[in-house]
Amino acid sequence: MVCERKQCASGDRTGTTALSRVTFTGQHCGYPVGGVVTQQPPKSKTCKRSGCLHRIKYVQKNKEKDSGNMEGAPAKGVLSHLSLLEVKARSRKTQLQQQSRVMELKAKVEALKTQREQLKAQIQTHQDLQKLRLAMDKQCADEEEENMEEESENSKLLRLMARHTQLKDLLHAHHLIGGYDIIKTRKGKGACVSIATAYEDVFLDTFNLEIDLKPTVKISRHNIPPFIPLNNLAEQNNMQTDLRVFLDTLSKHLNAFAGRKQQLKLVKEKHKSVEVMESNVLCSLLVLLFTVPREKTAVLCTLDYTDHTRCLPTRVHLESEDKQLPDSPQWKKNCTLLMETPVHKALITMKKMGSIA
Amino acid sequence: MDNTVKRLLERLVRRIPSRMLKTTLDKWSRLTATQRQSIDYTESKWALTEKLLAICEENELTVKHIAELEMIHVIENPNLGMWHAFQLMDPQDDAHSVELTQFKEQFKSHLSELIRHVSIKIKKHTDEAVWIRIAWGDTFSRPNHLKPTYVVHYLQTPYVFLSSLTSKQKPLLSQALVLSTRYQAIKDANLSGRKLTAIRDLLMKQYLQVFPTKFPSPLAERNRVVSNLHIEKEQAGSAANRHQMACEAFGDGLLPQLQSAVYKLETKFRDHTNKTMTERDEPFRCVVKFASTNLLESLRHSASSGVASTPVTPLLSSVPLKGKNYFVITDNGPGPSSQK
């Protein structure tokens, strides 16, 4: 096909260059079909629309437009010019948008790259830390001397971090076995200690202490009952300099108190034949009334727990209407039993032996 | 029959609500079974009083026995009247091993030495509290059973709770308490309220306190039912934060019921727009009183709802922290000043 546009520079009649400017649209039944074809028109095909058997005729599309018919229809020309300008403007905008979008994406790529580098560095530090931890743990186990060679800033920091994680794990393990736990509060200016108490494999109450670390080590808040001499313990164990000793002693006091309280509770629940005559809030004194079977004599037993860090009594005293009973061998044995076994268990044994009802 | 016995019994029967009268009389166990069965509790109080007076005459009960009945009633209902807390100071070495019989003997002997005519009754309650009822007389008159003082003390703790004590009786009682508990001094703990159980729980730390923990909020269940997906609380985060701080300052769950908090200010007036007041040399005296049916609950709610700013000011959080509800604030330092 020949380009029929006047002043068309391409004189090629059969080559694709000339033909590339020529567009054909398929037409039949008066409707465009098959889109725009910019080369040699394909051989006439059958319309693929279902039910239609017409053949497609290809007609040069831009024949009228490119005919350069300026005088013929000036409105059309202006309109077409305007539409051309509109298309040009739109393409420029998309180009701009595309440009700024491209810059955005480039910046994002940079950011992601730096993030990747950071993460890589973190992974590397973590791996180094783990290696160092393994070495440290082995060192602690073997009790070798630490290798204090000349270390760079980085490795010193790494060593410090490894020690930090080691201590955190130690603290967590301590908490898991029923010891106390500490967390930081108020951005390092304070700490909160929670002391768990347990007796005979049963967890009992948890007590808490909030401590100010700056300017001096001081207890600001706690839920420890007033019969535990907290301030005395703090002074005696020098809480300012040796917090661990203070916490260990406090933990002993609280655990012993919880243990004695639990023993009293079990005695009241499981041994209804034994009457509790006296007790106190600290559970440091217990007076029980036993009844001897058969003779029905009463025996008053006083248990003094003067050592408040222990769950066992320091003194057992027996009194009875039968003056000779406390001196009998059986009751002397019971006395030793009460000194050496927790009271609720001792009572079970005494009942089995027939000493008490 | 003795006039005092009559009056005491009358007053007592009036005070005890009809529904509790039966149980209280049973606990008293000074009446025989037949006597107890013969009382008709649906009668009017006046009729009941007459009946009881007759029975008491029959049993030849004295004023001491009626005092016992009154004590049983007060122990069962400790949240009547006005209670004041006191604190024992500077324990001696054997303060921690004072036991009940020793305390009872010592207290009775010391108080009887200080004042000739006094009637003391000591009873230990099941929750380890030692209750003391004191009827005061003086050198010339018999003890007045119509205005007794009640004292509650837990051995091995430094706190004593008193009700109905006059200023004349105070030094005598203080001395007897100090000597029998083996401490060296006693001072006002600046805590008072209508409910003994509330002020006791506050000082003995028997309410639920909240402390910072590693995992502050419970795990959200998987099948959590969201009330309405279309409603989103914009300030859920800050509300949760305020609630946490309010609970840390005051406690969680049911709080001890205090009725008031009084702040007595003795600070210099500090408003530069008011020259006459700032020019005065004397401190500005002012008393601020907060009153409520449950003061700690209202303070906690005001902090968690944002009415009071968080973190909670030490002036308010001192109430549960120090266990006081009477504060004197002076100018000795910056901030909330020294609080006695």
Contacts between the chains, C-beta under 8 A, distances in Angstrom:
chain1	res1	chain2	res2	distance
A	181	B	214	7.6
A	183	B	212	6.3
A	183	B	213	6.9
A	183	B	214	5.6
A	185	B	212	4.8
A	192	B	211	5.4
A	192	B	212	4.7
A	192	B	213	7.5
A	194	B	211	6.8
A	194	B	213	6.9
A	208	B	209	7.2
A	208	B	211	4.0
A	210	B	211	6.4
A	210	B	212	7.5
A	221	B	209	7.9
A	221	B	211	7.7
A	221	B	321	6.1
A	222	B	205	7.8
A	223	B	205	4.9
A	223	B	209	4.5
A	223	B	211	7.5
A	224	B	205	7.1
A	225	B	157	7.8
A	225	B	204	5.9
A	225	B	205	5.8
A	225	B	206	8.0
A	226	B	157	4.7
A	226	B	158	6.3
A	226	B	159	6.7
A	226	B	203	6.9
A	226	B	204	6.1
A	226	B	205	7.3
A	227	B	154	7.7
A	227	B	156	4.4
A	227	B	157	5.1
A	229	B	96	7.5
A	278	B	99	7.4
A	278	B	100	5.9
A	278	B	124	7.7
A	279	B	128	6.7
A	280	B	99	7.4
A	280	B	100	7.7
A	280	B	128	5.6
A	280	B	154	8.0
A	280	B	155	5.1
A	280	B	156	5.8
A	281	B	128	4.8
A	281	B	154	5.3
A	281	B	155	7.1
A	281	B	156	5.9
A	281	B	157	6.5
A	282	B	96	7.6
A	282	B	156	4.5
A	284	B	96	7.5
A	284	B	97	7.5
A	284	B	156	7.1
A	285	B	99	5.5
A	306	B	97	6.6
A	308	B	96	8.0
